[in-house]
């Protein structure tokens, strides 16, 4: 199975992309005959295509067909695929819930941040193929998300630089887990076989081939984990364990004397 190619945000022409993200009138198409489509409709069409068929299905021609304009005229709304990807990511970030933190403590707040991001990546799995860390689309959605998530660390005592690093560390775990979960689901779909069925089919061969004296830890611990999870990898168990250890690592920094 060939892994999907990672796309990066921030690959378009910067000034035009920022103008589109922030609704600058200079980036809007001139009015004229047949100008019944908006940039927002183009972005919504691209999001629908990505959710239904994957990011590879999002071409300028396909988007144009979905909104009912010619393949060439869609470029008067969005100059290219790179800029469109930035708009798509920013639009999804803008829709994320941003509840008031109230009197909850930092660990509860960061758990909520992690769960919200996991839900986004699970609902839109193609986002796991997008690298948006070094050059994020600096639109209103990205900035609102960043501001809200940083506020989860208010009162933590961390410096500004460490606050940013702590949030990046947490989101890195979420993105890595979501990518693994997405890959596991795709493997099940591609093979038409669940993890339990795959292990059941391979277990007789493994029992004959693996020598417990040569691989004592691998056979003992692997068997214990497989029995506990019903497969070699459990999405739920990996999330619970990984999130707890990620927060424990931040606790060592935040709660130090």
C-alpha positions in Angstrom: 0.0 0.0 0.0 1.5 3.3 -1.1 1.3 6.0 1.6 -0.4 9.2 0.5 1.8 12.1 -0.5 2.0 14.8 2.1 0.9 18.3 1.0 2.2 21.4 2.7 0.3 24.6 3.4 1.9 27.9 2.6 3.0 26.8 -0.8 1.1 29.4 -2.7 1.8 33.1 -3.5 1.9 34.6 0.0 0.2 38.0 -0.6 -2.6 36.6 -2.7 -3.2 33.8 -0.3 -3.4 36.1 2.7 -5.7 38.5 0.8 -8.1 35.6 0.1 -7.9 34.3 3.7 -8.8 37.7 5.2 -11.4 38.7 2.6 -9.3 41.6 1.2 -11.4 43.1 -1.6 -8.3 43.2 -3.9 -8.4 39.4 -4.0 -12.1 39.1 -5.0 -13.0 38.5 -8.6 -14.4 41.5 -10.5 -18.2 41.5 -10.9 -19.5 40.5 -14.3 -21.8 38.3 -16.2 -22.2 34.9 -14.5 -20.4 35.9 -11.3 -22.8 34.0 -9.1 -20.1 31.9 -7.3 -18.2 33.1 -4.2 -14.8 32.1 -2.9 -16.6 30.5 0.1 -18.6 28.3 -2.3 -15.4 27.2 -4.1 -13.8 26.3 -0.7 -17.0 24.4 0.4 -17.0 22.4 -2.8 -13.3 21.5 -2.4 -14.0 20.4 1.2 -16.9 18.2 0.1 -14.7 16.6 -2.5 -11.9 15.9 0.0 -14.3 14.5 2.6 -16.0 12.2 0.0 -13.1 11.1 -2.1 -9.8 12.2 -0.5 -7.5 15.1 -1.1 -6.3 13.6 -4.4 -9.8 14.2 -5.8 -9.5 18.0 -5.2 -8.5 19.4 -8.6 -9.4 22.8 -9.9 -11.4 21.1 -12.7 -13.4 19.0 -10.2 -14.1 22.0 -8.0 -15.2 24.0 -11.0 -17.6 21.2 -12.0 -19.1 21.0 -8.6 -19.8 24.8 -8.3 -21.0 25.0 -11.9 -18.4 27.2 -13.5 -15.9 26.5 -16.3 -12.5 25.0 -15.5 -10.7 28.2 -16.4 -13.0 30.7 -14.6 -12.5 29.0 -11.3 -9.0 30.4 -11.3 -10.4 33.9 -11.1 -11.7 33.0 -7.6 -8.7 31.0 -6.4 -5.4 31.2 -8.3 -4.4 27.5 -7.8 -4.5 24.3 -5.7 -1.9 25.6 -3.2 -3.9 28.6 -2.3 -7.1 26.5 -2.2 -5.5 24.1 0.3 -4.8 27.0 2.6 -8.3 28.2 2.4 -9.7 24.7 3.1 -7.6 24.2 6.2 -8.4 27.7 7.5 -12.1 27.1 7.0 -12.1 23.9 9.0 -10.1 25.6 11.8 -12.6 28.4 11.9 -15.5 26.0 12.5 -13.9 24.3 15.5 -15.6 24.8 18.9 -14.0 27.2 21.3 -15.7 26.7 24.7 -14.9 29.0 27.7 -12.4 27.3 30.0 -14.1 28.4 33.2 -12.3 27.2 36.3 -10.9 24.0 34.8 -7.2 23.3 35.3 -4.6 23.1 32.6 -4.7 19.3 32.3 -8.5 19.3 31.7 -8.1 22.1 29.2 -5.4 20.4 27.2 -7.4 17.2 27.2 -10.2 19.2 25.6 -7.8 20.7 23.1 -6.5 17.2 22.2 -10.0 15.7 21.8 -11.2 18.6 19.7 -8.3 18.2 17.3 -8.7 14.4 17.2 -12.3 14.8 16.3 -11.4 17.2 13.5 -8.8 14.9 12.1 -11.1 11.9 12.4 -14.0 13.7 10.6 -11.7 15.0 7.9 -9.0 12.2 7.6 -7.4 13.9 4.6 -6.1 16.5 7.0 -3.6 13.9 8.3 -1.9 14.2 4.9 -1.4 18.0 5.3 1.8 19.4 6.9 0.8 22.8 8.3 3.3 23.4 11.1 6.2 25.4 9.6 4.0 27.5 7.2 0.4 27.5 8.5 -2.2 29.4 6.5 -2.3 32.6 8.6 -6.0 33.2 8.2 -8.7 34.0 10.7 -9.4 30.3 11.4 -5.8 29.5 12.2 -5.4 32.6 14.4 -8.6 32.0 16.3 -7.6 28.3 16.9 -4.1 29.3 18.0 -5.4 32.0 20.4 -7.9 29.7 22.0 -5.6 26.8 22.4 -2.8 29.0 23.8 -5.3 30.2 26.4 -5.6 26.7 27.7 -2.2 27.2 29.2 -3.0 30.5 30.9 -1.8 30.4 34.5 0.6 27.6 33.8 3.7 29.7 34.6 5.3 28.8 31.3 7.2 31.4 29.3 5.8 32.5 26.0 8.2 30.3 24.1 7.5 27.3 26.3 3.8 27.8 26.0 4.1 27.7 22.2 6.3 24.6 22.4 3.9 22.8 24.9 1.0 23.3 22.5 3.0 22.2 19.5 4.1 19.1 21.5 0.5 18.2 22.4 -0.8 18.7 18.8 2.1 16.7 17.4 1.0 13.7 19.5 -2.6 14.2 18.3 -1.6 14.4 14.6 0.7 11.3 14.9 -2.1 9.3 16.6 -4.7 10.4 14.0 -2.4 9.5 11.2 -1.8 6.0 12.6 -5.5 5.5 13.2 -6.3 6.6 9.6 -3.6 4.2 8.2 -5.1 1.4 10.3 -8.6 2.0 9.0 -7.4 2.3 5.4 -5.6 -1.1 5.8 -8.8 -2.7 7.0 -10.7 -1.2 4.0 -8.0 -2.1 1.5 -7.8 -5.7 2.6 -11.4 -6.2 3.5 -10.2 -7.9 6.7 -10.3 -6.7 10.3 -7.2 -6.8 12.5 -8.7 -9.7 14.4 -9.3 -11.6 11.2 -5.7 -10.8 9.9 -4.2 -12.1 13.1 -6.3 -15.2 13.2 -5.2 -16.0 9.6 -1.6 -15.5 10.4 -1.4 -16.9 13.9 -0.8 -20.6 12.9 2.2 -19.6 10.7 3.6 -17.4 13.5 3.3 -20.1 16.1 5.3 -22.5 13.9 7.9 -19.9 12.8 8.6 -18.0 16.0 10.9 -19.6 18.6 10.0 -18.4 22.1 13.6 -19.1 23.2 15.0 -16.8 20.5 12.4 -14.1 21.0 11.3 -14.4 24.6 10.2 -10.8 25.1 8.6 -10.4 21.7 6.5 -13.6 22.1 5.5 -13.0 25.7 4.7 -9.3 25.6 3.3 -9.5 22.1 0.9 -12.2 23.1 -0.1 -10.3 26.3 -0.8 -7.1 24.3 -2.6 -9.0 21.5 -4.9 -10.7 24.1 -5.6 -7.4 25.9 -6.4 -5.4 22.7 -7.7 -8.1 20.3 -5.0 -7.0 17.8 -1.5 -5.8 17.6 -2.6 -2.1 18.0 -5.6 -0.6 19.7 -6.6 2.9 18.6 -8.4 3.5 21.9 -5.7 2.1 24.1 -3.0 4.0 22.2 -4.9 7.3 22.5 -5.5 6.9 26.3 -2.0 5.9 27.1 -0.3 8.4 24.7 -2.4 11.4 25.8 -1.8 10.6 29.5 2.0 10.3 29.0 2.1 13.5 26.9 0.3 15.4 29.7 2.6 13.8 32.3 5.6 15.1 30.3 4.1 18.6 30.4 3.3 18.3 34.1 7.0 17.8 34.8 7.5 21.3 33.3 4.4 23.0 34.6 4.3 21.6 38.1 8.0 21.7 38.9 8.9 23.3 42.2 
